[in-house]
Amino acid sequence: MQIPMVDLKGQYESLKAEIDSAMLQALGETRFILGPNVQAFEQESAEYLGVKHAVTCASGTDALHLALRAAGIGPGDEVITTAFTFIATAEAIRYVGATPVFVDIQSDSLNIDPGKIKAAITEKTTAIIPVHIFGQPADMDEIMAIARAHDLKVIEDCAQSFGSRYHQNMTGSIGALGAFSFFPSKNLGCYGDGGLVTTNSDEFAQELKIYRNHGSSKQYHHDVIGYNSRLDELQAVILRIKLKHIDDYNQNRLRVAQTYNELLKDSPITTPAIPQDRDHVFHQYTVLVDHRDSIKDHVISKQIASAVYYPVPLHQQQAFRDAPQVSLPVTEAVSRRCVSFPIFPEMTEEQIKTVCTAILEAV
Ligand SMILES: Cc1ncc(COP(=O)(O)O)c(C=O)c1O
């Protein structure tokens, strides 16, 4: 592929000397489980995100699962979320034995529509999981107001939004808990799987630390049945180095999105609006089109990658056939029309122009 969706090689090359030497040092220290780099990364990321506690774990999926458990969500509970997301958001709800209740999205931001949340609340509802999809913060003021009025816990799915700010606050610092993924292609990605849960609650933080480590607060003493879900020391080495560059990476993602929007502005494509009151960190550059397949075919013939996030919304997935059946017209329409094009911090103006030329030839 001449232009891939992300260029992890290019990013590694730019940090190679620092990463290689820090990795060799960690290998020499041999403190591989909950070692010094994990501890340091937890401190540094808590500081960066403006939260009291940042507790690492093995993946973004685990971060959601651990957050739900710490929040006490379990069998019989209903959790309101979006169907326009990666399956992990609702898988985690199932892991704790609760039921996902899917609510429709806004046609512009593609985030959960707060105006539709109230109608989905029942006496069983205990939590809301908004997803900051593609890196754009959801309407957190409205969501938090609903949660306060109905005594619901808010767990932010920040897998795609590391470093994005909603008004004055980082995503992940607004709800009761925030769940992040460090999957390699994420805005802050490691070189394998990794995750993080953020919270300002001492109690939740303590529970998260116990759950991620076999339910243990003291070695070989197990208070509850927990999990083996710890961030690997070597991944923490990578994350500490990349964290220093995250603002620069996100700025560059915004630059790429702005250039795309400018070059595509006179076409029939619906490009993503860039909000003024919050930071969109463009984990994905996703547009809405009418002839998605022919555009994709043409673009791929020019050796340019594209992807569809997400072709089948969660309420229509086989895996959720036993969840309450709902019709979500905006989600369904967006799933039919969405397509994402390459975006990564190192993307050159030349590469963006090449992608846009191919798109414009096809629309
Ligand atoms: C919105 C969302 N939630 C959760 C996850 C799960 O993260 P992970 O792949 O690290 O388990 C992802 C990652 O793909 C995601 O995009």
PDBQT file of the ligand as one rigid body, heavy atoms in Angstrom, charges set to zero:
ROOT
HETATM    1  C1  LIG A 401     -14.196   2.602  20.981  1.00  0.00    +0.000 C 
HETATM    2  C2  LIG A 401     -13.332   1.479  21.432  1.00  0.00    +0.000 A 
HETATM    3  N1  LIG A 401     -13.563   0.901  22.620  1.00  0.00    +0.000 NA
HETATM    4  C3  LIG A 401     -12.795  -0.092  23.082  1.00  0.00    +0.000 A 
HETATM    5  C4  LIG A 401     -11.736  -0.591  22.341  1.00  0.00    +0.000 A 
HETATM    6  C5  LIG A 401     -10.967  -1.760  22.869  1.00  0.00    +0.000 C 
HETATM    7  O1  LIG A 401      -9.601  -1.542  23.005  1.00  0.00    +0.000 OA
HETATM    8  P1  LIG A 401      -8.544  -2.732  22.890  1.00  0.00    +0.000 P 
HETATM    9  O2  LIG A 401      -8.434  -3.109  21.450  1.00  0.00    +0.000 OA
HETATM   10  O3  LIG A 401      -7.289  -2.120  23.428  1.00  0.00    +0.000 OA
HETATM   11  O4  LIG A 401      -9.028  -3.845  23.726  1.00  0.00    +0.000 OA
HETATM   12  C6  LIG A 401     -11.438  -0.018  21.103  1.00  0.00    +0.000 A 
HETATM   13  C7  LIG A 401     -10.283  -0.478  20.338  1.00  0.00    +0.000 C 
HETATM   14  O5  LIG A 401     -10.238  -0.867  19.275  1.00  0.00    +0.000 OA
HETATM   15  C8  LIG A 401     -12.269   1.029  20.619  1.00  0.00    +0.000 A 
HETATM   16  O6  LIG A 401     -12.036   1.605  19.453  1.00  0.00    +0.000 OA
ENDROOT
TORSDOF 0
